[in-house]
Amino acid sequence: MKSIELYARILKLNQNIFRTDDIAKWLRITNMHASKILSRLEESDHILHISRGLWAIKETTTIWDLSKVITNPLPNYVSLQSALYHHGIISQVPEILYLVSPARSQVIHTPLGTISIHHIHPAFFYGYKKNRDGLFIATQEKALIDFLYFYPAKSCLFRALPEIELPESFSISKARRFISRINSIRRRSMVSNLFENLIRNSGLQITYQHSKNTGSKE
């Protein structure tokens, strides 16, 4: 079978991202044979090799799509700088896709860009929503608290926030509730201090007090 014919058959699967064993089972061939076929398709510039055993359709896959599978079988959600930009809280476009997951922390370089995965305690793995594209993204409040949560990270990626602008829909009370659910007393105290300093130094406390008086969300 010619590569272009096989590529057409793969497209009929309606899967932007797939694994070598998916194709092996579908074609009823060995994984080794499937890997060779997929490598030929990569050489002909039809598909991308993402990581070991993981492939993607070049024309229709984005780096955000990879978040659906990159930590399987463990879950993840988009957070930190990526979610803060998504919510319009920071204007600086992140060059990396940041994910939070119970999986181990690691940086994965792919043809579509770099993905930075940050391990979080399972008890604090919440505060995200599924969008229309099937992507799990932290709420604006959780994205900010996640950023502060990782302040002590050795990578120093979370020592300084870019200039932020919190929308009126941002809820300080929700953010504080997220903080209250951090298991570690030491980490909870640190995040609380960082958050309150951020609010105080930004003058947001006054802004939200005014909003509260006019019937808006805190």
TABEL-V339454 format. One record per backbone hydrogen bond with DSSP energy under -0.5 kcal/mol. CO is the residue of the C=O (numbers start at 1). NH is the residue of the N-H. E is the energy in kcal/mol with one decimal. If there is no record, write none. Layout:
# TABEL-V339454
CO/NH/E
CO/NH/E
This chain:
# TABEL-V339454
2/6/-2.2
3/7/-2.8
4/8/-1.8
5/9/-1.7
6/10/-2.4
7/11/-2.1
8/12/-1.0
10/13/-1.7
11/14/-1.7
16/57/-2.8
18/55/-3.0
19/22/-0.6
19/23/-1.6
20/24/-2.3
21/25/-2.2
22/26/-2.1
23/27/-2.6
24/28/-1.0
24/29/-2.4
30/34/-2.5
31/35/-2.6
32/36/-1.8
33/37/-2.1
34/38/-2.6
35/39/-2.1
36/40/-1.7
37/41/-1.8
38/42/-2.0
39/43/-2.3
40/44/-1.7
41/46/-2.6
41/47/-0.9
42/45/-1.7
46/58/-1.5
48/50/-0.8
48/56/-1.9
51/54/-2.8
53/20/-1.9
54/50/-1.9
54/51/-1.2
55/18/-2.1
56/48/-2.9
57/61/-1.1
62/65/-0.5
62/66/-0.9
63/67/-0.5
64/67/-1.1
65/68/-1.7
66/69/-1.6
66/70/-2.4
69/72/-1.6
71/74/-2.0
75/102/-0.6
77/100/-2.5
78/138/-3.1
79/82/-1.0
79/83/-1.0
80/84/-2.7
81/85/-2.3
82/86/-2.0
83/87/-2.2
84/89/-2.6
84/90/-1.0
85/88/-1.5
89/165/-2.3
91/93/-0.5
95/114/-0.6
96/98/-0.7
97/116/-2.8
98/79/-1.9
99/118/-2.3
100/77/-1.8
101/120/-2.0
106/117/-3.1
107/109/-0.5
108/110/-0.5
108/115/-2.9
110/113/-1.4
113/110/-2.0
114/97/-2.5
115/108/-3.1
115/117/-0.6
116/99/-2.7
117/106/-1.6
117/119/-0.5
118/101/-2.2
121/124/-2.4
122/125/-1.4
124/126/-1.5
127/139/-2.5
129/131/-0.5
129/137/-2.9
131/134/-2.0
135/131/-2.7
135/137/-0.6
136/78/-3.1
137/129/-2.7
139/143/-2.7
140/144/-1.5
141/145/-2.2
142/146/-3.1
143/147/-1.7
144/148/-1.9
145/149/-2.4
146/150/-1.6
148/151/-1.5
150/153/-2.0
153/156/-1.7
156/159/-0.9
163/91/-0.6
167/170/-1.8
170/172/-0.7
171/175/-2.0
172/176/-2.4
173/177/-1.8
174/178/-2.1
175/179/-2.0
176/180/-2.1
177/181/-0.7
178/181/-1.1
179/182/-1.8
184/188/-2.9
185/189/-2.5
186/190/-2.0
187/191/-2.7
188/192/-2.4
189/193/-2.3
190/194/-2.3
191/195/-2.6
192/196/-2.7
193/197/-2.2
194/198/-2.0
195/199/-2.6
196/200/-2.7
197/201/-3.0
198/202/-1.4
199/203/-0.7
199/204/-1.8
199/205/-0.8
200/203/-0.8
203/207/-1.2
204/208/-2.8
205/209/-1.7
206/210/-2.0
207/211/-1.9
208/212/-2.2
209/213/-1.6
210/214/-1.1
211/216/-2.7
212/215/-1.3
218/172/-2.0
